[in-house]
Amino acid sequence: MTEISSRYARVLYQGQPSYVLVPPTGPAQVLTAAPWVGGRPSGAELAANATMLCPATPSKIIGIGRNYRKHAEELKNEVPEQPLMFFKPPSSLVDPGGTVQLPPESERVDYEGELVVVIGQRCRRVSPSEAQAAIFGYSIACDVTARDLQQKDKQWTRAKGFDTFCPLGPFIVQLSDASRLGLQLLVNGKICQDGSTADMIFDIPTLVSYASQSMTLEPGDVILTGTPEGVGPLKHGDAVSIRIENLGELTFGVTGQP
Ligand code: ZN
């Protein structure tokens, strides 16, 4: 049984971005800093209608491609022999409830619902067994992808990197185990992806360890762990919701030209 220890968010509090501890009941507690750098309750409580912000401000957003067998198959790709890493820029982040903007350069922009690992401790060259200690918690993201540009460009920087291509949040939740969580993505209320993190090819400790072999992972960095099958296109006016067991629900809208 998965145990939830704590749940955090980042909100606007008195006009400033602030981390909060969100208890199961009662008002959220404003923290003095991000929880992974030792933030403590300041004594202030949050009003119920605060604006939610992306719960991390990562120095890097690492994506993992083709980490679910049936998703690799649906796009007629081979399953990779080692984790397939790519970057999304921090400028792609969108706050919970925000809007993905479809860029004019693409005719096919897809949703990919994904579990997010949030790093809590600086680490480099950790083993899979050491990786758990570096993980602060888990969240939800959409790895929005311009599928036509991904195929055309060969490498993925542009296809994965447009502004607004990474809705993330709303919470970061500390779980004892994220290895078998149900994940669903709905477009306009219809279930389009219905998977489980149990179906990852490379598990979470392996992904953290692998990434840390080449780059120092910093507190607040995030790893998007890949998407199950069922990816499909987004269009202007869509309302998207991603639900992961114990992590809550991330919602966002979609718009055409700005
Ligand atoms: Zn993805």
Residues whose N, C-alpha, C, O or C-beta is under 5 A from the ligand:
A	BS01	ZN	I64 E112 D143 G226 T227
